[in-house]
Amino acid sequence: MVCRMFRIETEVDKDRRALLRARLRDTNTAASPVLAALRGTPSERETPLHVWALDASGEPAGGLVAHTWAGWLHITHLWVDTPHRGTGLGTRLLTEAEHLAHTTRDCAHSRVETWDFQAPGFYRAQGYEVVSEIPDYPPGVTEYTLTKRLG
């Protein structure tokens, strides 16, 4: 058995991060025919998708920040300002993002993570199903991952 010595470092290093990401992508591509088939296609890249609702003064009343990748819409943030909650604005933002992802980016699925005090009920009402639940993430809170088939 060969014993090797390594120096462990903990600083943030953007160049090493990029190198690690490239090596991991190459390793994963070599191990997965599905990921290999994505290489060189538009679906290989994470492409931002943002939808905004502005009030009469041009201020954000709500917004959705997401990206598409490999035929999936991944919702990162969905927010509606307090005075506009309960008006259907969240549904409009989500519906528009799903429509764009499906019709212009060929996405067949959508996913979102949300905490128990945020909006799991909202997403369920929009046709999303809970596929994972992580209790105590962070402590005292449950995180849900929900998915939906688009189209």
C-alpha positions as CSV (number, residue, x, y, z in Angstrom):
1,M,0.0,0.0,0.0
2,V,1.3,3.4,-1.0
3,C,0.9,6.2,1.6
4,R,0.9,9.7,0.1
5,M,1.1,13.0,1.8
6,F,-1.3,15.7,0.8
7,R,-1.5,19.4,1.8
8,I,-5.1,20.3,2.5
9,E,-6.1,24.0,1.9
10,T,-9.4,25.7,2.6
11,E,-9.2,29.0,0.8
12,V,-11.7,30.0,-1.9
13,D,-9.9,29.7,-5.3
14,K,-11.9,30.4,-8.4
15,D,-9.3,28.9,-10.8
16,R,-9.2,25.6,-8.9
17,R,-13.0,25.7,-8.7
18,A,-13.2,26.0,-12.5
19,L,-10.6,23.2,-12.9
20,L,-12.5,20.9,-10.5
21,R,-15.8,21.6,-12.3
22,A,-14.2,20.8,-15.7
23,R,-12.7,17.6,-14.4
24,L,-15.9,16.5,-12.7
25,R,-17.8,17.3,-15.9
26,D,-15.4,15.2,-18.0
27,T,-15.5,12.3,-15.4
28,N,-19.3,12.4,-15.3
29,T,-19.5,12.6,-19.1
30,A,-17.3,9.5,-19.5
31,A,-19.4,7.6,-17.0
32,S,-22.9,8.5,-18.3
33,P,-24.1,8.0,-21.9
34,V,-26.9,10.5,-21.1
35,L,-24.5,13.3,-20.1
36,A,-22.2,12.4,-23.0
37,A,-25.2,12.9,-25.4
38,L,-25.8,16.4,-24.0
39,R,-22.2,17.5,-24.8
40,G,-22.2,20.1,-27.5
41,T,-26.0,20.6,-27.5
42,P,-27.9,23.7,-26.3
43,S,-29.3,21.6,-23.4
44,E,-25.7,21.2,-22.0
45,R,-25.6,24.8,-20.8
46,E,-27.5,26.3,-17.8
47,T,-29.4,29.1,-19.5
48,P,-31.0,31.8,-17.3
49,L,-34.7,32.3,-17.4
50,H,-36.2,35.3,-15.5
51,V,-39.8,36.5,-15.4
52,W,-40.6,39.9,-13.7
53,A,-43.9,41.6,-12.7
54,L,-43.5,45.4,-12.4
55,D,-46.1,47.7,-10.7
56,A,-47.3,51.0,-12.2
57,S,-44.2,52.8,-11.0
58,G,-41.9,50.2,-12.5
59,E,-40.9,48.7,-9.2
60,P,-40.8,44.9,-8.9
61,A,-44.0,43.5,-7.6
62,G,-42.7,39.9,-8.0
63,G,-40.3,37.8,-9.9
64,L,-39.1,34.4,-10.8
65,V,-35.4,33.5,-11.3
66,A,-34.6,30.1,-12.8
67,H,-32.5,28.4,-15.4
68,T,-33.0,25.6,-17.8
69,W,-30.7,22.6,-18.2
70,A,-31.0,19.2,-19.8
71,G,-34.7,19.6,-20.5
72,W,-35.5,20.8,-17.0
73,L,-36.7,24.1,-15.6
74,H,-35.0,24.7,-12.2
75,I,-36.7,27.4,-10.2
76,T,-34.3,29.2,-7.9
77,H,-36.4,32.1,-6.6
78,L,-40.0,33.0,-6.7
79,W,-41.1,36.1,-4.8
80,V,-44.2,38.2,-4.7
81,D,-44.3,41.5,-2.7
82,T,-46.7,41.4,0.3
83,P,-49.4,43.7,-1.1
84,H,-49.7,41.5,-4.2
85,R,-49.9,38.1,-2.5
86,G,-53.1,36.3,-3.0
87,T,-53.8,38.0,-6.3
88,G,-52.7,35.2,-8.6
89,L,-49.4,37.0,-9.4
90,G,-47.3,34.0,-8.2
91,T,-49.3,31.7,-10.4
92,R,-48.9,34.0,-13.4
93,L,-45.1,34.2,-12.9
94,L,-44.8,30.4,-12.6
95,T,-47.1,29.7,-15.5
96,E,-45.1,32.1,-17.8
97,A,-41.8,30.5,-16.8
98,E,-43.1,27.0,-17.3
99,H,-44.6,28.0,-20.7
100,L,-41.3,29.6,-21.9
101,A,-39.3,26.6,-20.7
102,H,-41.6,24.1,-22.4
103,T,-42.2,26.0,-25.7
104,T,-38.9,27.7,-26.4
105,R,-36.4,25.4,-24.6
106,D,-38.0,22.0,-24.9
107,C,-38.2,21.4,-21.2
108,A,-40.3,18.5,-20.2
109,H,-40.0,18.9,-16.4
110,S,-39.7,21.5,-13.7
111,R,-38.2,21.4,-10.2
112,V,-38.1,23.7,-7.2
113,E,-36.8,23.5,-3.6
114,T,-38.9,25.3,-0.9
115,W,-39.0,25.3,2.9
116,D,-42.1,24.4,4.9
117,F,-42.8,28.0,5.9
118,Q,-42.6,29.2,2.3
119,A,-44.7,27.7,-0.4
120,P,-45.0,23.9,-0.6
121,G,-48.8,24.2,-0.7
122,F,-48.6,26.8,-3.5
123,Y,-46.5,24.5,-5.7
124,R,-48.7,21.4,-4.9
125,A,-51.7,23.5,-6.0
126,Q,-49.8,24.2,-9.3
127,G,-49.4,20.5,-10.0
128,Y,-46.0,19.9,-8.4
129,E,-45.4,16.7,-6.4
130,V,-43.0,16.3,-3.5
131,V,-40.1,14.0,-4.4
132,S,-37.9,14.6,-1.4
133,E,-38.2,16.0,2.1
134,I,-35.2,16.9,4.3
135,P,-36.1,17.6,7.9
136,D,-34.0,20.0,10.0
137,Y,-32.4,21.7,7.0
138,P,-31.7,24.1,8.6
139,P,-32.5,22.9,12.1
140,G,-36.3,23.2,12.8
141,V,-37.2,23.7,9.1
142,T,-38.1,21.1,6.5
143,E,-36.9,21.5,2.9
144,Y,-39.0,20.0,0.1
145,T,-38.0,19.3,-3.5
146,L,-41.0,19.2,-5.8
147,T,-41.2,18.4,-9.5
148,K,-43.8,18.7,-12.3
149,R,-44.1,17.3,-15.8
150,L,-44.6,20.2,-18.2
151,G,-46.9,20.2,-21.2
